[in-house]
Amino acid sequence: MSNTTSTEAKRKRAHQKAGQRRKKIQSKHSTLSNTELFAGFGEPGKPAPKK
């Protein structure tokens, strides 16, 4: 394999991996936890807060 071919392959792979890393970091906090999701419902066993 020529130097150019290997460099191009390496560069392409690096760009793909960079995108994957970015998406992975973004997805870390995309889903709310149960606490955050149900925070507006108030405490368990108590009536829901009025808006």
Secondary structure, DSSP 4 states (H G I P E B T S, - for coil): --HHHHHHHHHHHHHHHHHHHHHHHHHTTSSPPHHHHTGGG-STTSPPPP-
